[in-house]
Amino acid sequence: MSHRPFPGRRSVLRGSLAASAALTLPTALAAAPAFALSGRPRADWGVQTGDVTHDSGLVWVRSDRPARMVVETSATESFRNARRWHGPLLGPGSDFTGTTRLRGLPSGEQIHYRVLLADPHDPRRTGEPVTGTFRTASEKRSKGVKFVWSGDLAGQGWGINESIGGYRIFDAMARTDPDFFLCSGDNIYADGPIAASATLPDGSVYRNVTTEEKAHVATTLADYRGNFRYNLLDKALRRFNAQVPSIIQWDDHEVRNNWYPGEVIGSGTPYPAGTKLDDLAVRARRAFSEYFPISSISGRPDGRIYRVVNHGPLLDVFVLDMRTYRNANSADDQTTDPVGILGREQLEWLKRELSKSRAVWKVIANDMPLGLVVPDATEGRANIEAVAQGDPGVPLGRELQFAELLRFIKHRRITGTVWLTADVHHTSAQHYDPSRAAFKDFEPFWEFVSGPLNAGAFPASALDGTFGPDRVFVKAPTTANVSPAEGYQFFGEVDIDGDSGELTVRLREYDGTVLFTQTLQPGRVGQ
């Protein structure tokens, strides 16, 4: 595949916030409120692209004031013969963010784009263009596909620490020259305040960039928006966004740890007693829809997050939402469970789309693992947060949905399924095999775990034997909440060869070091 040059750093102004941590700020943040600013609109938060296919993609930007979004695309950096796309009017209703859909793009090509922000009262007055680039998916199998995935950003109080390079993992991911980045959820930690500093076990100090919105748990729409803006303060992330498209899903920390629909908070710390999580989720979902370019949700706070993104003949990515439609967290040992963690409608959608897919590889992006036990001790209850509950016997609770799905994949002879996830803050590879399982009506498959991007790292989760997992590889700390300064930050890489069709997974550390490699063969129901 063609090499994509690494973009240079954008100019920024030095500034500071309420805390003692030093910080490089987009210029708009160091200035007066948006409506008091003079001059032309600015796009200091960078640009993003998302859900890129062989002929389409979404471009995102945020302005510092009301502006009309305009996108120009070209085959070259000189922008000769540029094509122009007129986008939305950006205003306070969307926190000055907006997304423009590009259609009719050439397949398998490098697309250069620039975003212009025009004064809504005088279209001739535009701000300085902000540029980016991405590759469209190729309709030719021979070009191959490469992407990276991970999750969990700014968690457990570990935020942007400029002394270690900020979110340095994004520079390492960019160096692999991926076609896109799959983020497996926990894009923010709305329930995790970030203090100016924390003392590490060796006595050194971890210093965070801080903001007003990250000084407390998020409860208002402004709080949630501020959480998404916080991450965009990081220079490495903004560089990455300008050159690598994303496929984004969400999990619990976009709202609150381990949340489920209908949950009401019983204790009064740090949330008021009686807080309805559904109310918080509405605000969080709106901010999520404003700050990411997602094809099914763009411009619609009530839009669907689960979707399939087609990336040419080699790959379809099935993006699940294991949060919005789940039942309440419980002991998860019921013998019938019609709702489960996906909900019936999403499960049937997934089965239909898997059956329709003609891609060589079908990556199932599950934001929570299948066979790793993830407990929910929120407010002292010993419940289950994910799918597995630790009983190695026949499927119970949420496992019943996945038994149904795995049986469906086997009997429909659906080839090339691979499961990718994050959530548990360590990296591992699990091979599931019916010969080791209590439930046997499925074909063997692999699930790969990565993350965190920049959050606390935790010891390896226990395995549940219902689907016969064997942990072939794991790297995790032995103590809880290890900081990003101490390592244990991970991402995964998937490389599909255009000639052989082989899919190779590499589990990598934050600096790009390869820890584990597994190559899978195409055209098989199980392996």
C-alpha positions in Angstrom: 0.0 0.0 0.0 1.1 3.6 -0.6 3.0 5.4 2.2 1.3 8.3 3.8 3.6 11.0 5.1 3.3 12.0 8.7 1.8 15.5 9.0 3.7 18.3 10.8 2.6 19.9 14.0 0.1 22.7 13.8 1.0 26.0 15.4 -0.6 26.6 18.8 -0.4 29.1 21.5 0.8 28.4 25.0 -1.7 28.9 27.7 -2.8 27.5 31.1 -5.9 26.4 32.8 -6.9 26.5 36.5 -4.5 23.7 37.4 -0.8 23.9 37.7 -0.2 21.5 34.7 1.3 23.2 31.7 -0.7 22.8 28.4 -0.6 23.6 24.8 -4.0 25.0 23.8 -5.8 25.5 20.6 -5.9 29.3 20.2 -9.6 29.5 20.5 -9.4 28.2 24.1 -7.0 30.9 25.2 -9.3 33.6 23.8 -12.5 35.2 24.9 -15.9 33.5 24.5 -16.8 32.7 20.9 -19.3 35.5 20.2 -16.8 38.1 21.5 -14.0 37.0 19.1 -13.1 39.2 16.2 -11.8 38.1 12.8 -12.6 35.0 10.9 -13.8 31.5 12.0 -11.1 29.2 13.3 -11.0 25.4 13.5 -8.4 24.8 16.2 -9.8 21.5 17.3 -8.6 19.8 14.1 -10.5 17.6 11.7 -11.7 14.0 11.7 -13.0 11.6 9.1 -15.1 8.6 9.8 -16.9 5.5 8.4 -15.0 5.7 5.1 -16.0 3.2 2.4 -14.9 2.7 -1.2 -16.8 5.8 -2.4 -17.8 7.8 0.7 -16.7 9.3 4.0 -17.7 11.8 6.7 -15.6 14.9 7.5 -15.9 16.6 11.0 -14.9 20.0 12.3 -15.5 22.4 15.2 -15.6 26.1 14.8 -15.0 28.8 17.4 -18.1 30.7 16.4 -21.1 30.4 14.0 -19.8 29.4 10.5 -20.7 27.6 7.4 -18.7 24.4 6.9 -17.2 23.9 3.4 -15.0 20.9 2.4 -12.8 20.7 -0.6 -11.3 17.4 -1.9 -8.5 16.7 -4.4 -6.2 13.9 -5.5 -3.2 16.1 -4.7 -2.0 18.3 -1.9 -1.9 21.2 -4.3 -5.7 21.0 -4.5 -5.8 21.5 -8.2 -9.2 20.7 -9.7 -10.6 20.6 -6.2 -14.2 19.5 -5.7 -16.3 21.5 -3.3 -18.9 20.3 -0.7 -21.2 22.6 1.1 -21.8 21.5 4.7 -24.0 22.6 7.6 -24.2 25.8 9.4 -22.3 25.4 12.7 -23.8 27.0 15.8 -24.4 26.6 19.5 -27.1 24.0 19.0 -24.4 21.5 18.0 -21.6 23.1 20.1 -20.3 24.5 16.9 -19.5 21.1 15.5 -20.6 19.7 12.2 -20.2 16.8 9.7 -20.2 16.8 5.9 -20.9 13.6 4.0 -18.7 13.1 0.9 -20.1 10.8 -1.8 -18.9 9.7 -5.2 -15.2 9.5 -4.2 -12.8 7.4 -6.3 -12.1 4.0 -4.7 -8.7 2.9 -3.4 -7.3 6.4 -3.6 -5.6 8.9 -1.3 -8.0 11.8 -0.8 -6.7 15.2 0.3 -9.2 17.5 1.9 -9.4 20.9 3.5 -12.1 22.4 5.6 -13.0 26.0 5.3 -15.2 27.9 7.8 -17.0 30.8 6.3 -18.7 33.7 8.0 -22.4 32.9 7.6 -23.1 36.6 6.8 -20.3 37.0 4.3 -19.2 33.7 2.6 -16.1 35.4 1.2 -14.7 35.7 4.7 -13.2 32.3 5.5 -10.8 31.2 8.2 -7.5 29.4 7.5 -8.1 26.0 5.9 -7.5 22.9 8.1 -6.2 20.0 6.0 -6.4 16.2 6.3 -6.1 13.1 4.2 -7.5 9.6 4.1 -7.6 6.5 1.8 -10.9 5.2 0.5 -11.4 1.4 0.5 -10.3 -0.3 -2.6 -12.7 -2.3 -4.7 -9.7 -4.4 -5.8 -8.8 -7.1 -3.4 -5.2 -7.0 -4.3 -4.5 -3.8 -2.4 -5.1 -5.4 1.0 -6.4 -3.7 4.1 -4.7 -2.6 7.3 -6.2 -1.1 10.4 -5.6 -0.6 14.1 -7.9 -0.9 17.1 -8.0 -0.1 20.8 -10.1 1.7 23.4 -10.2 3.4 26.8 -8.9 7.0 26.8 -8.3 9.3 29.8 -9.5 6.8 32.3 -9.0 6.4 36.1 -7.7 10.0 36.4 -4.8 9.5 33.9 -5.2 12.3 31.4 -3.0 14.2 29.0 0.6 14.2 30.5 2.8 16.3 28.2 6.0 15.2 29.9 5.5 11.7 28.5 4.3 12.9 25.1 0.6 13.2 25.9 -1.4 10.5 24.1 1.8 9.2 22.6 0.2 5.9 21.5 -1.6 7.7 18.6 1.8 8.5 17.1 2.8 4.8 17.2 -0.5 3.8 15.6 0.0 6.4 12.8 3.4 5.0 12.0 1.8 1.7 11.0 0.1 3.6 8.2 -3.4 2.1 8.8 -6.4 2.6 6.5 -8.6 3.3 9.6 -8.8 3.1 13.4 -11.5 1.1 15.1 -12.2 2.6 18.6 -13.8 -0.1 20.8 -15.5 2.3 23.2 -14.8 4.3 26.4 -13.7 7.3 24.2 -14.1 9.4 27.3 -14.5 8.8 31.0 -17.4 11.1 31.9 -17.5 9.6 35.4 -13.7 10.1 35.9 -12.5 13.5 37.1 -8.9 14.4 36.3 -6.8 16.2 38.9 -3.7 18.3 38.2 -1.3 15.7 39.5 -1.0 12.2 41.1 1.9 10.6 42.9 3.2 7.4 41.3 4.5 4.3 43.3 8.1 5.4 42.6 7.5 8.9 44.1 7.4 10.7 40.8 4.5 12.9 39.8 2.1 12.3 36.9 0.9 15.8 35.8 -2.3 16.2 33.9 -3.7 18.9 31.7 -6.9 19.8 33.4 -10.1 21.6 32.4 -13.2 22.8 34.3 -15.4 20.1 32.8 -12.9 17.4 33.9 -12.8 18.6 37.5 -16.0 16.6 38.4 -18.3 13.9 37.0 -20.3 14.9 34.0 -24.1 15.4 34.5 -25.0 18.3 32.1 -24.8 18.4 28.3 -22.0 21.0 28.7 -20.1 18.6 30.9 -20.3 15.8 28.4 -19.3 18.1 25.5 -16.3 19.3 27.6 -15.2 15.7 28.1 -15.0 15.1 24.3 -13.2 18.4 23.9 -10.7 17.5 26.5 -9.2 14.7 24.4 -8.9 17.0 21.4 -6.4 19.2 23.5 -3.9 16.5 22.7 -1.6 17.2 19.8 -0.9 13.5 19.0 -4.6 12.8 18.8 -5.2 15.8 16.5 -2.4 14.7 14.2 -3.8 11.2 14.1 -7.3 12.4 13.4 -6.0 14.4 10.4 -4.6 11.4 8.7 -6.5 8.2 9.8 -10.2 7.8 9.5 -12.1 6.3 12.5 -14.9 3.7 13.1 -16.2 4.6 16.5 -18.4 2.7 19.0 -19.2 3.4 22.6 -19.4 1.7 25.9 -20.2 2.6 29.5 -17.8 5.5 30.4 -19.3 7.7 27.8 -22.1 8.0 30.3 -21.1 6.4 33.7 -19.3 3.2 34.8 -21.3 0.0 34.2 -24.5 1.9 33.3 -27.6 0.1 31.9 -31.0 1.4 30.7 -33.4 2.1 33.5 -30.7 2.3 36.2 -31.3 4.8 39.0 -28.4 5.8 41.3 -29.0 4.9 44.9 -26.2 6.6 46.7 -25.5 10.3 46.7 -21.7 10.4 45.9 -20.6 11.7 43.5 -24.0 11.8 41.8 -27.2 13.0 43.5 -29.3 10.1 44.8 -32.1 9.3 42.4 -30.2 10.3 39.3 -31.7 8.5 36.3 -29.0 7.1 34.1 -31.3 7.3 31.1 -31.3 11.1 31.5 -27.5 11.2 31.6 -27.4 8.9 28.6 -29.5 11.3 26.5 -27.0 14.1 27.1 -24.0 11.8 26.6 -25.4 10.4 23.4 -26.0 13.9 22.0 -22.5 15.0 22.8 -21.2 11.7 21.3 -23.1 12.4 18.1 -21.7 15.9 17.9 -18.0 15.0 18.4 -17.6 12.0 16.1 -18.4 11.4 12.4 -20.6 8.3 12.4 -22.7 7.4 9.4 -25.8 6.2 11.2 -25.8 8.9 13.9 -24.3 11.9 12.3 -26.5 14.9 13.0 -29.0 12.8 14.9 -28.6 12.4 18.7 -31.1 9.5 18.5 -29.3 7.8 15.7 -28.2 4.2 15.8 -24.6 3.4 16.8 -24.6 -0.3 15.7 -23.9 -0.6 12.0 -21.8 -2.4 9.4 -19.0 -0.5 7.6 -18.1 -2.1 4.3 -14.4 -1.8 3.5 -14.2 -3.4 0.1 -14.2 -7.1 -0.9 -11.8 -8.2 1.9 -13.5 -6.7 5.0 -16.8 -5.8 6.6 -16.8 -4.4 10.1 -19.8 -5.1 12.3 -19.9 -2.4 15.0 -22.0 -3.6 18.0 -23.7 -1.5 20.7 -23.6 -3.6 23.9 -24.8 -0.8 26.1 -28.0 0.8 24.8 -30.3 -2.2 24.6 -29.0 -4.4 27.4 -30.9 -5.7 30.4 -30.0 -4.7 33.9 -26.8 -5.9 35.4 -27.5 -8.9 37.7 -26.0 -12.2 38.8 -26.6 -13.1 35.1 -27.6 -16.7 35.9 -31.1 -16.8 34.4 -32.0 -19.7 32.2 -34.0 -17.5 29.7 -32.9 -14.1 28.6 -34.8 -12.6 25.6 -33.1 -9.2 26.0 -29.5 -10.0 26.9 -26.8 -7.5 26.2 -27.7 -6.8 22.5 -31.5 -6.7 22.6 -33.4 -8.9 20.2 -33.6 -6.3 17.3 -29.8 -5.8 17.2 -29.2 -9.6 17.4 -31.5 -10.3 14.5 -29.8 -7.4 12.5 -26.4 -8.9 13.2 -27.5 -12.3 12.0 -29.0 -10.8 8.8 -26.0 -8.7 8.0 -23.5 -11.6 8.6 -25.6 -13.8 6.2 -25.6 -11.0 3.6 -21.9 -10.2 3.8 -19.7 -11.4 0.9 -16.5 -10.0 2.4 -13.6 -12.4 3.0 -13.3 -11.3 6.6 -16.1 -10.3 9.0 -14.7 -8.4 12.0 -17.2 -8.3 14.9 -16.4 -5.3 16.9 -17.8 -6.1 20.4 -17.1 -3.4 22.9 -17.1 -6.0 25.7 -15.4 -9.4 25.7 -17.3 -12.7 25.5 -15.4 -15.1 27.7 -13.7 -12.8 30.2 -15.5 -12.2 33.5 -16.1 -8.5 34.0 -17.8 -7.9 37.4 -20.0 -5.0 38.4 -19.4 -4.0 42.0 -21.1 -0.6 41.6 -22.7 0.5 44.8 -21.6 -2.8 46.4 -23.7 -5.2 44.3 -21.9 -8.3 43.1 -23.3 -8.3 39.6 -22.0 -9.0 36.1 -21.2 -6.3 33.7 -20.3 -8.1 30.5 -21.4 -11.5 29.1 -19.6 -14.2 31.1 -20.5 -14.7 34.7 -17.8 -17.3 35.8 -20.0 -20.4 35.7 -18.2 -22.7 33.2 -21.3 -24.8 32.6 -24.1 -24.4 30.0 -25.0 -20.9 28.8 -26.9 -18.7 31.2 -28.0 -15.1 31.1 -26.4 -13.0 28.4 -24.4 -16.0 27.3 -27.6 -17.4 25.7 -27.6 -14.7 23.0 -24.1 -15.5 22.0 -24.8 -19.3 22.0 -27.6 -18.5 19.6 -25.3 -16.4 17.4 -22.4 -18.8 17.4 -24.8 -21.6 16.5 -26.2 -19.5 13.7 -22.7 -18.8 12.3 -21.9 -22.5 12.3 -25.1 -23.7 10.6 -25.2 -20.9 8.0 -21.6 -21.6 7.2 -20.5 -18.0 7.7 -16.8 -17.8 7.0 -14.1 -15.4 8.3 -15.5 -14.2 11.6 -13.0 -12.5 14.0 -13.9 -10.8 17.3 -12.1 -7.6 18.4 -12.7 -5.9 21.7 -11.1 -3.7 24.5 -12.7 -2.7 27.8 -10.6 -4.8 30.3 -7.4 -2.6 30.2 -4.9 -5.3 29.2 -4.1 -7.1 26.0 -4.7 -10.8 25.2 -5.6 -13.4 22.6 -8.3 -16.1 23.3 -9.0 -19.1 21.2 -12.5 -20.5 21.7 -13.0 -24.2 20.8 -16.1 -26.5 21.3 -13.8 -29.4 22.4 -13.1 -27.4 25.6 -16.5 -26.0 26.0 -19.7 -26.8 27.9 -21.7 -25.5 24.9 -20.5 -27.3 21.8 -22.7 -26.2 18.9 -20.3 -23.8 17.3 -17.0 -23.6 15.3 -13.7 -22.4 16.8 -13.0 -18.7 16.7 -10.5 -16.1 17.9 -11.1 -13.0 20.1 -8.4 -10.4 20.5 -8.3 -7.8 23.2 -6.4 -4.5 23.2 -6.3 -1.3 25.2 -6.0 0.9 27.1 -5.0 3.8 24.9 -4.3 6.1 27.9 -5.9 4.9 31.1 -5.2 2.7 34.1 -4.0 -0.8 33.3 -5.4 -3.8 35.3 -4.6 -7.5 35.9 -5.9 -10.1 33.5 -9.6 -11.0 33.9 -10.7 -14.5 34.8 -11.9 -16.8 32.0 -15.3 -18.5 31.8 -15.3 -22.0 30.3 -18.8 -22.0 28.7 -17.4 -21.4 25.2 -14.1 -23.1 25.8 -11.6 -20.2 25.8 -7.9 -20.8 25.9 -5.8 -17.6 26.7 -3.0 -18.1 24.2 -1.3 -14.8 25.1 -1.7 -12.1 27.7 0.2 -9.1 28.9 -1.2 -7.3 32.0 0.2 -5.8 35.2 -0.1 -7.6 38.5 -1.4 -4.6 40.3 -4.5 -2.4 39.6 -4.6 1.0 37.9 -1.1 1.2 36.6 -0.5 4.6 35.0 0.3 5.3 31.4 3.7 6.6 32.5 4.5 3.0 33.7 3.5 1.3 30.4 0.9 -1.4 29.8 -0.9 0.7 27.1 -1.8 -1.3 24.0 -3.2 -1.3 20.6 -3.8 -4.0 18.0 -3.2 -4.2 14.3 -5.0 -6.2 11.7 -3.3 -6.7 8.3 -5.2 -8.5 5.5 -3.0 -9.6 2.6 -4.5 -8.8 -0.8 -2.9 -11.8 -2.5 -3.4 -14.6 -0.1 -6.3 -13.2 1.9 -4.6 -14.1 5.1 -5.4 -12.0 8.1 -2.6 -11.3 10.6 -3.3 -9.8 14.0 -0.4 -8.1 15.9 -0.9 -7.1 19.5 1.4 -4.0 20.1 2.6 -1.9 23.0 2.2 1.9 23.2 5.5 2.4 21.3 4.6 0.0 18.5 6.6 -3.0 19.8 5.0 -6.3 18.6 4.1 -8.6 21.5 2.1 -11.3 19.8 1.2 -12.3 16.2 -1.4 -14.7 14.9 -2.2 -15.4 11.2 -5.6 -16.7 10.2 -6.6 -18.4 6.9 -9.5 -17.1 4.7 -12.6 -19.0 3.7 -13.1 -21.0 6.8 -16.1 -21.2 9.1 -13.9 -21.8 12.1 -10.2 -22.0 12.9 
